[in-house]
């Protein structure tokens, strides 16, 4: 694939970068992986780094705008799920966070994997003005895209190996945290069931024949 790199590579990079924040591709394949790999190929002379940077920035802006539009559309739907998006606790917290730190949240979210994937959707669903979102999204995509291209171009294969190692560590940490949360949830659920069963037993005992004879 490296030897066959050509103009089609730009299309793949654009699709992955745009899909990361519009079609939630980032849950399966973080954009930095493809960007660093393509930048390392550019360092070999098989791709143009300037064209690559332009494609990545354009893909980031396009993906953010599509994700925003999707969240805006679902947030305004008259369906039950649309009402949940507008009034749900998570979206309510997101709306408050975006209201207080809207520009900073959009800008910094571009550099954080999972947040980058969902933030445009949340911004659209929470009613953040598109002009403000577009401004910070463009600035973040510019810094993020050019920065990753420079990193991959000068670090070469070492950048992809480092990112892979960091990804494995992050995955292990996420798995451990998820397991801990699951254990806590099960313990709390078990306690609630025990309390509920005890309450029902007490209630049924109070309504028994002896209490009626009284």
C-alpha positions in Angstrom: 0.0 0.0 0.0 2.9 2.4 0.8 4.5 1.7 -2.6 1.1 2.2 -4.4 0.4 5.5 -2.5 -1.0 8.1 -4.9 -3.9 10.4 -5.4 -6.3 7.9 -4.1 -4.5 8.2 -0.7 -5.7 11.8 -0.3 -9.3 10.6 -0.8 -8.9 7.9 1.9 -7.4 10.4 4.3 -10.2 12.9 3.6 -12.9 10.3 4.1 -11.5 9.0 7.4 -10.9 12.6 8.7 -14.4 13.7 7.8 -16.1 10.5 8.9 -14.4 10.7 12.3 -16.7 13.5 13.6 -19.7 13.0 11.3 -20.2 9.2 11.1 -18.4 8.4 14.4 -15.6 6.5 12.6 -13.3 7.8 15.3 -14.7 5.1 17.6 -13.1 2.4 15.5 -10.2 4.2 13.8 -8.7 7.5 15.3 -7.8 10.0 12.6 -4.3 10.5 13.9 -3.4 7.0 12.9 -4.1 7.5 9.2 -2.7 11.0 9.3 0.6 10.0 10.8 0.9 7.1 8.5 0.2 9.3 5.4 2.6 11.9 6.7 5.3 9.3 7.1 4.6 8.3 3.5 4.9 12.0 2.5 8.3 12.1 4.1 9.4 9.3 1.7 8.4 11.5 -1.2 5.3 9.5 -2.2 2.8 12.2 -1.2 2.8 16.0 -1.2 2.8 17.2 2.4 1.1 20.5 1.5 -1.7 18.8 -0.4 -2.0 16.3 2.4 -2.3 19.1 5.1 -4.9 20.9 3.0 -6.9 17.6 2.6 -6.8 16.9 6.3 -7.9 20.4 7.3 -10.7 20.3 4.8 -11.8 16.9 6.1 -11.8 18.1 9.7 -13.9 21.1 8.9 -16.3 19.1 6.7 -16.7 16.3 9.3 -17.4 18.8 12.1 -20.0 20.6 10.0 -21.8 17.4 9.1 -21.7 16.2 12.7 -23.1 19.5 13.8 -25.9 19.3 11.2 -26.7 15.8 12.3 -27.0 16.8 15.9 -29.0 19.9 15.0 -31.4 17.9 13.0 -32.0 15.2 15.7 -32.2 17.8 18.4 -35.1 19.5 16.6 -37.0 16.4 15.8 -40.5 16.3 17.3 -40.0 12.7 18.2 -39.5 11.2 21.7 -35.8 10.7 21.1 -35.5 14.3 19.8 -37.0 15.5 23.1 -34.5 13.4 25.0 -31.7 15.0 23.1 -32.9 18.5 23.9 -33.8 17.8 27.6 -31.6 14.9 28.5 -29.3 15.3 31.5 -26.1 14.7 29.4 -27.2 17.1 26.7 -28.3 19.6 29.3 -24.8 19.4 30.9 -23.2 19.6 27.5 -25.4 22.6 26.6 -24.3 24.4 29.8 -20.7 23.5 29.2 -20.8 24.8 25.6 -22.6 27.9 26.7 -19.9 28.7 29.3 -16.9 27.4 27.3 -18.3 27.0 23.8 -15.4 28.2 21.8 -12.7 26.7 24.0 -14.6 23.4 24.2 -14.8 23.1 20.4 -11.2 24.0 19.9 -9.7 21.8 22.6 -12.1 18.9 21.9 -10.5 18.5 18.5 -7.3 17.3 20.2 -9.0 14.7 22.4 -10.0 11.4 20.7 -13.5 10.4 21.9 -14.6 14.0 22.7 -13.6 15.0 19.1 -15.9 12.2 17.8 -19.0 13.4 19.6 -18.5 17.1 20.3 -19.9 18.4 16.9 -23.0 16.3 17.3 -23.5 17.6 20.9 -22.9 21.2 19.8 -25.5 20.9 17.1 -28.0 19.2 19.4 -27.4 21.8 22.2 -28.2 24.7 19.9 -24.8 26.3 19.8 -24.7 29.0 17.0 -23.2 27.5 13.8 -21.1 30.6 13.0 -19.3 30.4 16.4 -18.9 26.6 16.0 -17.5 26.9 12.5 -15.0 29.6 13.5 -13.5 27.5 16.3 -13.8 24.3 14.3 -11.8 25.8 11.5 -9.1 27.1 13.8 -8.8 23.8 15.6 -8.8 21.8 12.3 -6.0 24.0 11.0 -3.8 23.6 14.0 -4.6 19.9 14.5 -4.2 19.0 10.8 -0.9 20.9 10.2 0.5 19.8 13.5 -0.1 16.1 12.9 1.3 16.3 9.4 4.5 18.0 10.7 4.8 15.4 13.5 4.3 12.5 11.1 6.5 14.0 8.4 9.5 14.6 10.7 9.1 11.7 13.1 8.3 9.2 10.3 7.6 5.6 11.4 8.5 6.4 15.0 5.3 8.5 15.3 3.0 5.7 14.2 4.7 3.3 16.6 4.4 5.8 19.5 0.8 6.4 18.7 0.1 2.6 18.6 1.7 2.2 22.0 -0.2 5.1 23.5 -3.4 3.6 22.0 -2.8 0.2 23.6 -2.1 1.9 27.0 -5.3 4.0 26.7 -7.3 1.0 25.7 -6.1 -1.0 28.7 -6.8 1.9 31.1 -10.3 2.3 29.6 -11.0 -1.4 29.9 -9.9 -1.4 33.6 -12.1 1.7 34.3 -15.1 0.1 32.6 -14.7 -3.1 34.6 -14.5 -1.1 37.8 -17.6 0.9 36.9 -19.4 -2.3 36.1 -18.5 -3.9 39.4 -19.7 -0.8 41.3 -23.0 -0.7 39.3 -23.7 -4.3 40.1 -22.9 -3.9 43.7 -25.3 -0.9 43.9 -27.9 -2.7 41.9 -27.7 -5.7 44.3 -28.1 -3.4 47.3 -31.1 -1.8 45.8 -32.7 -5.1 45.1 -32.0 -6.3 48.6 -33.5 -3.1 50.1 -36.5 -3.4 47.8 -37.1 -7.0 48.7 -36.8 -6.2 52.4 -39.3 -3.4 52.1 -41.7 -5.6 50.3 -41.3 -8.3 52.9 -42.0 -5.8 55.7 -45.0 -4.3 53.8 -46.5 -7.7 53.2 -45.9 -8.7 56.8 -47.7 -5.6 58.0 -50.8 -6.4 55.8 -51.0 -10.0 57.0 -53.9 -11.6 59.0 -52.5 -10.6 62.4 -52.5 -6.9 61.4 -56.1 -7.3 60.1 -57.3 -8.9 63.4 -55.9 -6.0 65.2 
